[in-house]
Amino acid sequence: MPDTHEIEVKLRYESAVQLEGAGLQLEVDMARHFEDNWLLDTVDRQLSARMAILRVREAAGRGSLTYKAKAAPELVTQFKARIEIETQLDDPQSTVVLLEQLGYRKWFRYQKYRTVYRALLPSGASLHVMFDETPLGNFVELEGAESAIAEAVQLLGVQRADYILESYLVLQNAHCQAQGRELEDMVF
């Protein structure tokens, strides 16, 4: 079974090009594309109670089904670490219907435009860089081995206070609360 943990950090950046000036060599792995994401849970919110999510993502007619949960306590990192199990889907809409028939309900939707890069670092290490354009602004996600992420944030001159370890769900909820509203979908 492949490694089921992801380690990542989000940063606010207007453009991924800004990263290249700091010494990260970026190569486009997946060109800019639109992603539509649905989080699903049982009516009694069993996944949320365990701090877990079930997501169906659609991009260009294909998609993925992802389960994420808190990482094992022994996985200590300065970045965000989660269990992640993902599989590809040919028909994400039918998967949503199937999950609804099993008792899951769509409860949060978020959209973004994403460009995926592979970054080569001066040490020879590599990591995934995702540039996300969202209704909340632009973000860069650095994902990979902790040492590669640490090298990248050092090259970028990023301080720990600049790390965003929250999900888009948490960021959207904080945005809505700041405006005195209940959680709304994060859509364009």
SEFI-182200 format. One record per residue (C-alpha): x, y, z. Coordinates in steps of 0.5 Angstrom, whole numbers, plus 500, padded with zeros to 3 digits. Each point is the difference from the previous one (the first is absolute). Example, Ala and Ser with C-alpha at 12.3 -4.5 7.8 and 13.67 -1.06 7.14 Angstrom:
525491516 502507498 
//
This chain:
500500500 503507498 501505506 494503502 502506503 501507497 504506503 499507498 499507501 497506497 502507498 497506498 503501493 498504494 503496495 504494500 506504496 502503506 502493503 505500494 504506502 502497507 503494496 495495499 500497493 492499498 498495495 493500498 497493502 493502498 497506497 495505503 494497501 493500503 499496506 493499504 500497506 494497505 501498507 495494502 499498507 494496503 494503503 502500507 507502498 504494502 506502496 501507502 499497507 507497499 503506496 500496494 497502493 498496494 500504493 498499493 504505495 499501493 504503495 500499493 494495500 505495504 501500508 502497506 497498507 504502506 500498507 504504505 501500507 504502506 507497499 503495505 502504507 507497499 501504493 502506503 502506495 500508500 495499494 493497498 500493501 494495498 498493498 498501493 498494496 498502493 497496493 499503493 493500498 497500492 493502502 500505507 493501499 498493500 504499506 497506504 493496498 503494503 502503506 493503501 497493499 505498506 497505505 505506498 498507499 504506497 501505505 505505497 503502493 506503498 503502494 507503497 504500494 506496501 507499497 505495502 507500500 506496502 505504503 508498500 503503506 508501500 501494505 497496494 494498504 493502497 493501502 493502497 498507499 493501499 498508498 493501502 495505498 494500505 495505502 504502506 506502496 506496497 504495504 506495499 500493503 507497501 499492501 505495501 505498505 501504506 507501498 499503493 494504503 505503505 505502495 495503495 497505506 507501502 502502493 494504499 501504507 494498503 499500507 496495504 495506502 498500492 498492500 493499498 499493503 492501500 496496494 496505495 494498504 503503507 502506496 493501497 497499506 504505504 499505494 492499500 500501508 504506499 494503496 495497505 498495496 499492500 504496496 499500493 503497494 507503497 498500493 501505494 
//
